[in-house]
Amino acid sequence: MMTPAVSIVVLNYNTCNLLTACLQSIQKYVPDAEVMVVDNASTDDSVMAVKRDFPTVRLIANATNQGFARGMNVGLGLARAPVVLALNADTELLPGTLP
């Protein structure tokens, strides 16, 4: 398996709609990125939406809310690329974000 040029780690907690928009922007502007969503025990439809709509995204579903730092560290520890972008779920990439 080839090492991706960039890994994107998205931390999420109960922001399904924002997460969906974030992942759509990543697919549009950085389609070759390794993408991981770390979900901090959401009670909304976030986990199901990732599984259903983004099958290439690696989903890490924490059993409890680990908070920002611990949750993000889970994803950062799994990233394989030499460049890692850490995002909150309310972030959307724009053209030229990652040249």
JOBELQUI-V531686 format. One line per field, one symbol per residue. ss: DSSP state (H for helix, E for strand, C for the rest). burial: I if it has 24 or more other ideal C-beta (glycine too) atoms within 12 Angstrom, else O. A space follows every 10 residues. Layout:
BEGIN
ss->???
burial->???
END
This chain:
BEGIN
ss->CCCCCEEEEE EECCCHHHHH HHHHHHHHHC CCCEEEEEEE CCCCCHHHHH HHHCCCCEEE EECCCCHHHH HHHHHHHHCC CCEEEEEECC CCCCCCCCC
burial->OOOIOIIIII IIIOIIOIII IIIIIIOOII OOIIIIIIII OIOOOIIOII OOOIOOIIII IIOOOOOOOO IIOIIIOOIO IOOIIIIIIO IIIOOOOIO
END
